[in-house]
Amino acid sequence: MTTAVRDGRRVIYRPRMTEQDRTATAARLRQRYEKGSSVRSVAADAGLSYGTAYRLLQSAGTQLRDRAGRLPADQPTTRGDA
């Protein structure tokens, strides 16, 4: 791991994954995701950000589920503001 100081705070950077590591990690994430885990949970368990896990799942050819609770684009939100 690499450390640096940004804006007065110590930041730890994880080294870049090799192509072989990316492929293996993507396959592991895909297995867990296809068994029902969420992108957030597989990301957290692997120590990755949501975005990194999402991109790895996409690169593995995973058929991603719709987000839970998301309204269709043509349906107005109802917050009681009307």
TIPATOR-350793 format. One line per field, with one value per residue: residue in three letters; z, x, y of N, C-alpha, C, O, CB in turn. Coordinates in steps of 0.001 Angstrom, whole numbers, plus 524288, in hexadecimal, padded with zeros to 5 digits. Glycine has a CB too. Example, Ala and Ser with C-alpha at 12.3 -4.5 7.8 and 13.67 -1.06 7.14 Angstrom:
code	[ala ser]
n_zz	[81E78 81BA8]
n_xx	[83386 83232]
n_yy	[7E9C6 7F736]
ca_zz	[81E78 81BE4]
ca_xx	[8300C 83566]
ca_yy	[7EE6C 7FBDC]
c_zz	[81E78 81EBE]
c_xx	[83390 83264]
c_yy	[7F31C 8001E]
o_zz	[82111 81F67]
o_xx	[8379C 83461]
o_yy	[7F309 80472]
cb_zz	[82356 8165D]
cb_xx	[82C2C 83704]
cb_yy	[7EE87 7FDAA]
This chain:
code	[met thr thr ala val arg asp gly arg arg val ile tyr arg pro arg met thr glu gln asp arg thr ala thr ala ala arg leu arg gln arg tyr glu lys gly ser ser val arg ser val ala ala asp ala gly leu ser tyr gly thr ala tyr arg leu leu gln ser ala gly thr gln leu arg asp arg ala gly arg leu pro ala asp gln pro thr thr arg gly asp ala]
n_zz	[80000 7FD79 80325 804D5 8067A 8067E 8060A 81063 81504 81759 80D88 808CB 7FE62 7F681 7EFA0 7E181 7DAC6 7D463 7C760 7C7EA 7D284 7D25D 7CBD4 7D196 7DADD 7D6EF 7D39A 7DD2F 7E240 7DB7D 7DCF3 7E761 7E668 7DF47 7E573 7EB79 7F1BB 7F3F4 7EBFD 7F24D 7FB6D 7F7DF 7F4B6 7FE25 80401 7FE24 7FF79 7F8C2 7F153 7EE61 7E3D6 7DF13 7E0D0 7DB37 7D0E2 7CF9D 7D02D 7C72E 7BF9B 7C064 7BB55 7C060 7C256 7C698 7D0EB 7D20F 7D97E 7E682 7EAAE 7E409 7DCA4 7D098 7C582 7C0E2 7C87D 7D1AB 7DD72 7EA6F 7F473 7FB2B 7F9C5 7F366]
n_xx	[80349 801A3 8049E 80081 7FFE7 7F531 7EF1C 7F1D2 7EF51 7F1CE 7F247 7EF4B 7F2DD 7EE9A 7F5CA 7F611 7EE48 7F2BF 7F06D 7EDE4 7EAFC 7E23D 7DB5E 7D9C2 7D586 7CC8B 7C6F8 7C519 7BEF7 7B682 7B22B 7AE7E 7A77E 7A030 79BBB 79555 798EA 79ACB 7A031 7A52C 7A723 7ADE3 7B619 7B94E 7BC4F 7C4D0 7CB82 7CB4F 7C7CE 7BAB1 7B9A3 7C26D 7C045 7B6EA 7BA51 7C11E 7B9FF 7B428 7BBFD 7BD5B 7B4FA 7AB80 79DD5 79785 78EB4 782DC 782C3 77E6F 77275 7728E 76BCB 7649D 768B1 760AD 7594C 75401 75988 7549C 753F5 74DE5 74E56 747AF]
n_yy	[7FB67 808D3 814FD 8222E 83026 83804 843EF 84587 83C2F 82EC0 82573 818EC 81131 806EA 7FD6B 7FC9B 7F331 7E7B6 7E2E5 7D874 7D78A 7DE2E 7D8A9 7CF60 7D381 7D852 7CF86 7CA90 7D241 7D257 7C84F 7C8FC 7D16B 7CD75 7C5FC 7CB9F 7D3E9 7E1B2 7EC24 7F371 7ED7B 7E576 7EB98 7F05A 7E77B 7E432 7EC34 7F4A4 80026 8045B 8074B 80288 7F7E8 7F71F 7F93F 7F0B0 7E86D 7EA8E 7E932 7DEA3 7DADD 7DA76 7D99E 7E3DA 7E6DB 7EE94 7FA61 7FA0D 7FF57 807CD 8111D 81070 81829 81DF8 81F30 827A8 82CE5 82B63 832F6 8382E 842A8 847D5]
ca_zz	[80000 7FD10 8063C 80321 80995 80344 8092B 815E0 816E6 8154A 80A27 80751 7F939 7F55D 7EA97 7DD10 7D9DA 7CF5A 7C435 7CA0C 7D75A 7D0F5 7C9BE 7D5EA 7DE65 7D437 7D3B5 7E29A 7E32E 7D856 7DF94 7EBF5 7E496 7DCD8 7E9A3 7EDFA 7F493 7F135 7EA4F 7F6E8 7FF1C 7F5BB 7F4C3 8038A 80589 7FB42 800A9 7F41B 7F105 7EB66 7DE48 7DD4B 7E0B4 7D6EE 7CBFB 7CF47 7CED9 7C1AB 7BC64 7C0A7 7B850 7C3FD 7C13E 7CB63 7D23E 7D2E2 7DEDF 7E9AC 7EC5B 7E033 7D9B0 7CAF8 7C412 7BF72 7CD00 7D51A 7E2FD 7EDDE 7F97B 7FE3D 7F8E1 7EFD4]
ca_xx	[80000 80474 80239 8018D 7FD25 7F1F4 7EC32 7F326 7ED98 7F4AD 7EEF6 7F1B9 7F148 7EF3F 7F886 7F2CC 7EDD1 7F49A 7EC1A 7EC8A 7E816 7DD2C 7D821 7D85D 7D215 7C791 7C43C 7C349 7BAB3 7B208 7AFC3 7AB8F 7A334 79C39 79927 79190 79B3B 79A88 7A53B 7A793 7A91E 7B280 7BA48 7BB2D 7BF02 7C9BC 7CEBC 7CB66 7C3B7 7B616 7BABD 7C618 7BD72 7B327 7BD3B 7C2FE 7B57E 7B2FE 7C01C 7BCB0 7B057 7A72F 798C8 7965A 78930 7811C 78365 779B1 76FEE 772E7 76704 76565 769B5 75BE2 755C3 7557A 75A54 7507D 75645 74A40 74F6A 743D3]
ca_yy	[80000 80DBE 81924 82788 83408 83B7B 847B3 844D2 8370F 82A47 8224C 81400 80F70 80166 7FCE8 7FB16 7ED94 7E5C5 7E0EE 7D34C 7D883 7E06F 7D475 7CBE4 7D664 7D902 7CA7F 7C9CB 7D5EC 7D0A2 7C3D4 7CADD 7D4BA 7CA28 7C30B 7CF15 7D84E 7E6B5 7EE44 7F5D6 7E996 7E2D7 7EF7F 7F0E6 7E2AF 7E3D3 7F0C6 7F7EA 8041C 802C2 8080A 7FE8C 7F2ED 7F778 7F8A7 7EB4F 7E529 7EB78 7E6D9 7D8F7 7D98A 7D982 7DC11 7E6B1 7E78F 7F3F2 7FC35 7F974 80426 80C03 811F6 81117 81D96 820C2 81F7E 82C08 82BA4 82D58 83440 83B41 8483E 84A1F]
c_zz	[80000 80066 8040C 806D3 805D4 806DB 80F01 8182B 81456 8124D 808AD 80215 7F8A7 7F024 7E642 7DC7F 7D498 7CC5C 7C638 7CF19 7D636 7CF16 7CE13 7D9A9 7DBF4 7D451 7D926 7E3D7 7E047 7DAF1 7E423 7EA51 7E256 7E0CA 7ECCB 7F110 7F152 7EF84 7EF0B 7FA9F 7FCF1 7F5A0 7FA3D 80542 802E2 7FC72 7FC0E 7F478 7EDD4 7E589 7DC1A 7DCDF 7DC21 7D1AC 7CB53 7CDE3 7C917 7BE2C 7BC56 7BDAF 7BBA4 7C22E 7C654 7CC12 7D27B 7D88F 7E1C4 7EB19 7E883 7DD34 7D3E3 7C9A2 7C2E1 7C3E9 7D097 7DAB9 7E62C 7F33E 7FCF8 7FD99 7F5CF 7F28E]
c_xx	[80378 801A6 803D7 7FEA2 7FA4E 7EECE 7ED0F 7F180 7F0CC 7F0DC 7F1EE 7EF78 7F25C 7F219 7F4C7 7F2BF 7F035 7EFD6 7EA43 7E960 7E29E 7D96B 7D641 7D48F 7CCB4 7C469 7C20D 7BEA3 7B5C8 7AF37 7AC5B 7A6CF 79ED0 79976 7957F 793CB 79AC9 79FFC 7A80E 7A9DE 7ADDD 7B724 7BCA5 7BE48 7C450 7CD63 7CF53 7C73B 7BF36 7B741 7BE64 7C35D 7B9A1 7B5E4 7BF53 7BE8D 7B40E 7B703 7BFC3 7B7D5 7AB95 7A24D 7970F 7907B 787E6 78202 77E43 77785 7702F 76DCB 7683E 765E5 764C2 757FF 75774 75633 755E4 752CB 7528F 74B15 74B0F 73F77]
c_yy	[804DA 811C9 81E6B 82B28 837A6 83EEC 846D3 83F9B 832C4 826CA 81D5F 81244 809A3 80100 7FB35 7F530 7EC39 7E3C4 7DBA3 7D3E3 7DAA6 7DC34 7D0DB 7CE8D 7D70D 7D3F0 7C962 7CD46 7D429 7CC0F 7C598 7CE0D 7D15F 7C6A1 7C689 7D39E 7DD49 7E868 7F09A 7F1CD 7E6B8 7E693 7EFEB 7EC19 7E21C 7E865 7F471 7FC22 801E8 80306 803EC 7F946 7F2D4 7F6A4 7F31E 7E793 7E5CA 7E8C6 7E0E8 7D732 7D85A 7DC5B 7DEAD 7E766 7ED5E 7F566 7FBCC 7FED0 80896 80C5E 81233 816E3 8209D 8213E 823EB 82A44 82DF0 82E2A 83742 8411C 84AE5 84CD1]
o_zz	[80248 80077 801B8 809E4 8026A 80A59 81223 81CD6 80FC7 81450 80770 80174 7FA23 7EC90 7E746 7DD93 7D0D5 7CEA6 7C636 7CFE6 7D8C0 7D093 7CE3B 7DB6F 7DE99 7D50D 7D9AA 7E62E 7E25B 7DB1D 7E4AC 7EC8E 7E363 7DFA0 7F05D 7F2E2 7EC87 7F166 7EFB5 7FCC0 7FFDC 7F65D 7FADD 807B0 8051B 7FAA5 7FB7A 7F78F 7EAF4 7E2A1 7D7C4 7D905 7D974 7CE64 7C6FD 7CAC5 7C671 7BA40 7B8B0 7BD86 7B9F4 7C0AD 7C9F5 7C851 7D308 7DC00 7DFA0 7EC8A 7E9A2 7DB70 7D262 7CC62 7C3BF 7C334 7D264 7DC7B 7E4C3 7F639 80151 80081 7F5A5 7F005]
o_xx	[807B4 7FCD8 80802 7FB56 7FCB3 7EC1D 7E972 7F239 7F249 7ECBB 7F693 7EAB7 7F683 7F0EC 7F0D0 7F69C 7EFC3 7EBAC 7E596 7E58A 7DED3 7D4D8 7D1AA 7D0CD 7C8BD 7BFA9 7BDAA 7BAD1 7B174 7AA6A 7A7E4 7A297 79A39 7954F 792DB 790CF 79A70 7A3E6 7ACC2 7AE1B 7B187 7BB9A 7C16A 7C266 7C7E7 7D1D8 7D353 7C392 7BFD3 7B601 7BD94 7C40D 7B92A 7B3FF 7BF55 7BF46 7B2DF 7B59E 7C1A3 7B6AE 7A80B 7A289 79557 78DA7 78B5E 78202 77A28 77A6E 76E30 76BB4 76C74 763B8 76494 753CE 75BE9 753B6 753AE 7537C 753FD 748D6 74AC9 73BF5]
o_yy	[804E2 811FB 81EFF 82977 83A0B 83D00 84754 83EB5 83320 8255D 81D9C 811EC 807B8 803FC 7F8AF 7F289 7EF2E 7E30A 7DA81 7D118 7D924 7DC27 7CF6E 7CC21 7D669 7D414 7C77B 7CB86 7D474 7CBF4 7C3E5 7CD79 7D25A 7C480 7C4B1 7D6EC 7DD15 7E659 7EFD6 7F29D 7E5A3 7E4F0 7EFD9 7EC99 7DFCF 7E878 7F70B 7FBB8 7FE1A 7FF67 80203 7F67B 7EEDC 7F3AD 7F10A 7E3FB 7E1F4 7E65D 7DE66 7D287 7D593 7E0EA 7DC08 7E869 7F0A7 7F20A 7FD18 8025B 80CD0 8086A 813F8 81A2E 82557 8237E 823F3 8268B 831F7 82A74 838BB 84436 84FB1 84EE9]
cb_zz	[804C2 7F745 80C0D 7FD45 80D39 7FF87 807E4 818F6 815CD 819C8 80532 80B99 7F4F4 7F53A 7EB0C 7D7FC 7DA13 7D00C 7BE71 7CB16 7DAD9 7CCB4 7C5A6 7D8E0 7DFBE 7CE88 7D203 7E67E 7E175 7D2CD 7E186 7EF81 7E074 7D89A 7ED42 7F16E 7F5EE 7F4B4 7E5EE 7F9C7 80076 7F02E 7F2F2 80745 80446 7F56C 80276 7EF2B 7EE91 7ECC8 7DD64 7E105 7E5E8 7D704 7CBC6 7D474 7D255 7C083 7BE5E 7C655 7B4EA 7C98B 7BF35 7CB61 7D783 7D161 7DEFF 7EEAF 7F13E 7DC6A 7DB79 7C7DF 7BF6F 7BAF1 7D00A 7D4E0 7E4F8 7EE15 7F8B4 803E6 7F5FA 7EC64]
cb_xx	[7FC42 804DF 803C7 7FFD9 800F7 7EE4F 7E664 7F0C6 7E7B9 7F771 7ED44 7F0DD 7F41D 7E9D8 7FD0C 7F4C0 7E80C 7F8DF 7EDBC 7F18F 7EB1B 7DDD6 7DB25 7DD4A 7D46F 7C87E 7C7ED 7C7BA 7BC46 7B3D3 7B3FA 7AF19 7A52A 79EB0 79D3A 78E51 7A10A 79801 7A47B 7A39A 7A4D7 7B161 7B832 7B68E 7BBA4 7C8A9 7D40A 7CA99 7C5CF 7B153 7BD0A 7CACF 7BA82 7B056 7C1BF 7C587 7B0C7 7B2DA 7C579 7BC59 7B179 7A8A7 7948E 79914 787E0 77B43 78569 77AD5 77239 7778A 76444 760D5 76D48 7594C 755A8 75158 75FAC 74BC1 75B2D 74AB5 75495 7419F]
cb_yy	[7FFFD 80F94 818AF 82872 83725 83858 84760 8490B 8363B 8272C 82567 80FC0 8128A 7FE76 7F8F5 7FDA7 7EBD0 7E158 7E082 7D00A 7DC5B 7E4A2 7D157 7CA26 7DBC2 7DAC8 7C60F 7CAE6 7DB7D 7CF14 7C007 7CE2C 7D8AC 7C6DB 7C08E 7CC07 7D72B 7EAEF 7F27A 7F922 7E5AC 7E0BD 7F4E1 7F1C9 7DDFD 7E396 7EF10 7F49A 8094A 80642 80D5B 7FE2C 7F204 7FCCF 7FC8D 7E9A8 7E68C 7F15C 7E886 7D731 7D4FB 7DB38 7D7EF 7EBFE 7E4DE 7F49C 801DB 7F63C 805DF 80B22 816FE 80E96 81DCA 81E0D 81A3D 83056 82DBB 82987 83759 839CD 848E8 84612]
